[in-house]
Amino acid sequence: MSTATFIDIILAIILPPLGVFLKFGCKVEFWICLVLTLLGYLPGIIYAIFVITK
């Protein structure tokens, strides 16, 4: 695991849409993460970490 991935995961835990946005930009992954975070913080974190590490 690289340092950039580690930082992305830390950002995904603190603010999930930000971590996904920095990795993918304003694509579908960001919007899914934003909706999941608004519905519940934990689903947003799980999805963000999954997308960043896949």
The first five atom37 places (N, CA, C, CB, O) and aatype in JSON, in Angstrom:
{
  "aatype": [12, 15, 16, 0, 16, 13, 9, 3, 9, 9, 10, 0, 9, 9, 10, 14, 14, 10, 7, 19, 13, 10, 11, 13, 7, 4, 11, 19, 6, 13, 17, 9, 4, 10, 19, 10, 16, 10, 10, 7, 18, 10, 14, 7, 9, 9, 18, 0, 9, 13, 19, 9, 16, 11],
  "atom_mask": [
    [1, 1, 1, 1, 1],
    [1, 1, 1, 1, 1],
    [1, 1, 1, 1, 1],
    [1, 1, 1, 1, 1],
    [1, 1, 1, 1, 1],
    [1, 1, 1, 1, 1],
    [1, 1, 1, 1, 1],
    [1, 1, 1, 1, 1],
    [1, 1, 1, 1, 1],
    [1, 1, 1, 1, 1],
    [1, 1, 1, 1, 1],
    [1, 1, 1, 1, 1],
    [1, 1, 1, 1, 1],
    [1, 1, 1, 1, 1],
    [1, 1, 1, 1, 1],
    [1, 1, 1, 1, 1],
    [1, 1, 1, 1, 1],
    [1, 1, 1, 1, 1],
    [1, 1, 1, 0, 1],
    [1, 1, 1, 1, 1],
    [1, 1, 1, 1, 1],
    [1, 1, 1, 1, 1],
    [1, 1, 1, 1, 1],
    [1, 1, 1, 1, 1],
    [1, 1, 1, 0, 1],
    [1, 1, 1, 1, 1],
    [1, 1, 1, 1, 1],
    [1, 1, 1, 1, 1],
    [1, 1, 1, 1, 1],
    [1, 1, 1, 1, 1],
    [1, 1, 1, 1, 1],
    [1, 1, 1, 1, 1],
    [1, 1, 1, 1, 1],
    [1, 1, 1, 1, 1],
    [1, 1, 1, 1, 1],
    [1, 1, 1, 1, 1],
    [1, 1, 1, 1, 1],
    [1, 1, 1, 1, 1],
    [1, 1, 1, 1, 1],
    [1, 1, 1, 0, 1],
    [1, 1, 1, 1, 1],
    [1, 1, 1, 1, 1],
    [1, 1, 1, 1, 1],
    [1, 1, 1, 0, 1],
    [1, 1, 1, 1, 1],
    [1, 1, 1, 1, 1],
    [1, 1, 1, 1, 1],
    [1, 1, 1, 1, 1],
    [1, 1, 1, 1, 1],
    [1, 1, 1, 1, 1],
    [1, 1, 1, 1, 1],
    [1, 1, 1, 1, 1],
    [1, 1, 1, 1, 1],
    [1, 1, 1, 1, 1]
  ],
  "atom_positions": [
    [[0.85, -1.18, 0.0], [0.0, 0.0, 0.0], [0.89, 1.23, 0.0], [-0.97, 0.0, 1.23], [1.82, 1.34, 0.8]],
    [[0.6, 2.15, -0.9], [1.41, 3.35, -1.0], [0.95, 4.41, 0.01], [1.36, 3.9, -2.42], [-0.12, 4.29, 0.6]],
    [[1.77, 5.41, 0.17], [1.44, 6.49, 1.1], [0.2, 7.25, 0.63], [2.63, 7.45, 1.24], [-0.62, 7.66, 1.45]],
    [[0.07, 7.45, -0.68], [-1.09, 8.17, -1.21], [-2.38, 7.41, -0.9], [-0.96, 8.39, -2.73], [-3.39, 8.02, -0.55]],
    [[-2.36, 6.09, -1.03], [-3.54, 5.29, -0.71], [-3.86, 5.37, 0.77], [-3.33, 3.83, -1.13], [-5.03, 5.46, 1.15]],
    [[-2.85, 5.35, 1.6], [-3.04, 5.47, 3.04], [-3.69, 6.8, 3.39], [-1.71, 5.32, 3.77], [-4.61, 6.85, 4.21]],
    [[-3.24, 7.88, 2.78], [-3.81, 9.2, 3.03], [-5.25, 9.25, 2.53], [-2.96, 10.31, 2.36], [-6.12, 9.83, 3.18]],
    [[-5.51, 8.64, 1.36], [-6.89, 8.59, 0.84], [-7.81, 7.84, 1.8], [-6.91, 7.92, -0.54], [-8.95, 8.25, 1.99]],
    [[-7.33, 6.77, 2.4], [-8.15, 6.0, 3.34], [-8.42, 6.82, 4.6], [-7.45, 4.67, 3.71], [-9.54, 6.8, 5.12]],
    [[-7.43, 7.53, 5.09], [-7.62, 8.39, 6.27], [-8.67, 9.46, 5.96], [-6.28, 9.04, 6.7], [-9.54, 9.73, 6.79]],
    [[-8.58, 10.08, 4.79], [-9.57, 11.08, 4.4], [-10.95, 10.46, 4.24], [-9.16, 11.77, 3.11], [-11.96, 11.1, 4.56]],
    [[-11.01, 9.22, 3.76], [-12.29, 8.53, 3.59], [-12.94, 8.24, 4.94], [-12.1, 7.24, 2.82], [-14.17, 8.21, 5.04]],
    [[-12.14, 8.03, 5.96], [-12.7, 7.8, 7.29], [-13.21, 9.11, 7.89], [-11.64, 7.15, 8.22], [-14.26, 9.13, 8.53]],
    [[-12.46, 10.19, 7.69], [-12.86, 11.47, 8.25], [-14.04, 12.06, 7.49], [-11.68, 12.45, 8.23], [-15.04, 12.46, 8.1]],
    [[-13.94, 12.11, 6.17], [-14.99, 12.67, 5.32], [-15.04, 11.87, 4.02], [-14.74, 14.2, 5.03], [-14.32, 12.17, 3.07]],
    [[-15.88, 10.83, 3.98], [-15.87, 9.88, 2.87], [-15.97, 10.49, 1.47], [-16.98, 8.93, 3.04], [-15.2, 10.09, 0.6]],
    [[-16.86, 11.44, 1.2], [-16.92, 11.97, -0.17], [-15.64, 12.69, -0.61], [-18.08, 12.92, -0.3], [-15.29, 12.68, -1.79]],
    [[-14.94, 13.3, 0.34], [-13.69, 13.98, 0.0], [-12.63, 12.99, -0.46], [-13.18, 14.78, 1.2], [-11.94, 13.24, -1.45]],
    [[-12.5, 11.88, 0.24], [-11.52, 10.87, -0.17], [-11.82, 10.32, -1.55], [0.0, 0.0, 0.0], [-10.9, 10.12, -2.34]],
    [[-13.08, 10.07, -1.85], [-13.46, 9.55, -3.16], [-13.28, 10.63, -4.23], [-14.93, 9.04, -3.14], [-12.85, 10.34, -5.34]],
    [[-13.61, 11.87, -3.9], [-13.46, 12.97, -4.86], [-12.0, 13.16, -5.25], [-14.03, 14.27, -4.28], [-11.7, 13.36, -6.43]],
    [[-11.11, 13.09, -4.3], [-9.69, 13.28, -4.61], [-9.14, 12.15, -5.48], [-8.88, 13.38, -3.32], [-8.2, 12.35, -6.24]],
    [[-9.73, 10.97, -5.37], [-9.26, 9.83, -6.16], [-9.9, 9.8, -7.56], [-9.56, 8.52, -5.43], [-9.21, 9.52, -8.54]],
    [[-11.21, 10.07, -7.66], [-11.94, 9.89, -8.91], [-12.46, 11.18, -9.53], [-13.07, 8.95, -8.69], [-12.85, 11.18, -10.7]],
    [[-12.49, 12.27, -8.78], [-13.11, 13.48, -9.3], [-14.62, 13.4, -9.12], [0.0, 0.0, 0.0], [-15.12, 12.7, -8.24]],
    [[-15.34, 14.13, -9.95], [-16.79, 14.25, -9.79], [-17.5, 13.22, -10.67], [-17.26, 15.68, -10.14], [-18.35, 13.57, -11.48]],
    [[-17.14, 11.96, -10.51], [-17.74, 10.88, -11.29], [-18.81, 10.18, -10.46], [-16.66, 9.85, -11.75], [-19.16, 10.64, -9.37]],
    [[-19.32, 9.08, -10.97], [-20.42, 8.35, -10.33], [-20.03, 7.89, -8.93], [-20.82, 7.15, -11.19], [-20.86, 7.91, -8.02]],
    [[-18.78, 7.48, -8.74], [-18.35, 7.0, -7.43], [-18.52, 8.06, -6.35], [-16.89, 6.56, -7.48], [-18.93, 7.77, -5.23]],
    [[-18.21, 9.31, -6.7], [-18.36, 10.42, -5.76], [-19.82, 10.6, -5.35], [-17.82, 11.71, -6.36], [-20.12, 10.75, -4.17]],
    [[-20.72, 10.59, -6.34], [-22.13, 10.83, -6.04], [-22.74, 9.7, -5.22], [-22.91, 11.01, -7.33], [-23.55, 9.95, -4.33]],
    [[-22.35, 8.46, -5.52], [-22.83, 7.32, -4.72], [-22.35, 7.48, -3.28], [-22.34, 5.97, -5.31], [-23.12, 7.27, -2.34]],
    [[-21.09, 7.85, -3.11], [-20.54, 8.01, -1.77], [-21.23, 9.16, -1.03], [-19.03, 8.26, -1.84], [-21.48, 9.06, 0.17]],
    [[-21.52, 10.24, -1.73], [-22.2, 11.37, -1.11], [-23.59, 10.98, -0.62], [-22.29, 12.53, -2.09], [-23.97, 11.33, 0.5]],
    [[-24.34, 10.27, -1.44], [-25.68, 9.84, -1.05], [-25.62, 8.88, 0.13], [-26.41, 9.19, -2.24], [-26.4, 8.99, 1.07]],
    [[-24.69, 7.92, 0.08], [-24.55, 6.97, 1.19], [-24.15, 7.67, 2.47], [-23.53, 5.88, 0.84], [-24.61, 7.3, 3.55]],
    [[-23.3, 8.67, 2.38], [-22.88, 9.41, 3.57], [-24.04, 10.22, 4.14], [-21.7, 10.34, 3.23], [-24.17, 10.33, 5.36]],
    [[-24.87, 10.78, 3.27], [-26.03, 11.53, 3.76], [-27.06, 10.61, 4.4], [-26.67, 12.31, 2.61], [-27.74, 11.0, 5.36]],
    [[-27.19, 9.38, 3.89], [-28.13, 8.42, 4.46], [-27.61, 7.84, 5.78], [-28.4, 7.3, 3.47], [-28.39, 7.49, 6.66]],
    [[-26.31, 7.73, 5.89], [-25.7, 7.2, 7.11], [-24.2, 7.29, 6.98], [0.0, 0.0, 0.0], [-23.65, 6.94, 5.93]],
    [[-23.54, 7.74, 8.0], [-22.1, 7.97, 7.93], [-21.32, 6.68, 7.7], [-21.62, 8.64, 9.21], [-20.37, 6.67, 6.91]],
    [[-21.7, 5.61, 8.37], [-20.98, 4.34, 8.25], [-21.05, 3.75, 6.85], [-21.52, 3.35, 9.25], [-20.02, 3.3, 6.35]],
    [[-22.21, 3.71, 6.18], [-22.21, 3.2, 4.8], [-21.32, 4.01, 3.87], [-23.63, 3.18, 4.26], [-20.72, 3.46, 2.95]],
    [[-21.25, 5.31, 4.09], [-20.36, 6.15, 3.28], [-18.91, 5.79, 3.47], [0.0, 0.0, 0.0], [-18.15, 5.74, 2.51]],
    [[-18.51, 5.53, 4.71], [-17.13, 5.14, 5.0], [-16.81, 3.79, 4.36], [-16.9, 5.08, 6.52], [-15.76, 3.63, 3.74]],
    [[-17.7, 2.84, 4.53], [-17.46, 1.5, 3.98], [-17.33, 1.56, 2.46], [-18.6, 0.53, 4.37], [-16.42, 0.96, 1.89]],
    [[-18.24, 2.28, 1.81], [-18.18, 2.39, 0.35], [-16.91, 3.1, -0.1], [-19.42, 3.12, -0.17], [-16.27, 2.67, -1.05]],
    [[-16.55, 4.19, 0.58], [-15.35, 4.95, 0.2], [-14.09, 4.1, 0.31], [-15.21, 6.21, 1.09], [-13.25, 4.12, -0.59]],
    [[-13.96, 3.36, 1.39], [-12.77, 2.52, 1.56], [-12.76, 1.41, 0.51], [-12.71, 1.91, 2.99], [-11.71, 1.08, -0.04]],
    [[-13.92, 0.84, 0.22], [-14.01, -0.21, -0.8], [-13.59, 0.32, -2.16], [-15.45, -0.77, -0.87], [-12.81, -0.32, -2.86]],
    [[-14.1, 1.49, -2.55], [-13.8, 2.05, -3.87], [-12.34, 2.46, -3.97], [-14.7, 3.26, -4.15], [-11.72, 2.25, -5.01]],
    [[-11.79, 3.02, -2.92], [-10.4, 3.48, -2.96], [-9.44, 2.3, -3.04], [-10.07, 4.34, -1.73], [-8.42, 2.38, -3.73]],
    [[-9.74, 1.21, -2.36], [-8.79, 0.09, -2.32], [-9.0, -0.94, -3.43], [-8.88, -0.6, -0.99], [-8.18, -1.84, -3.59]],
    [[-10.09, -0.84, -4.19], [-10.32, -1.87, -5.22], [-9.4, -1.72, -6.4], [-11.73, -1.82, -5.7], [-9.47, -2.51, -7.34]]
  ]
}
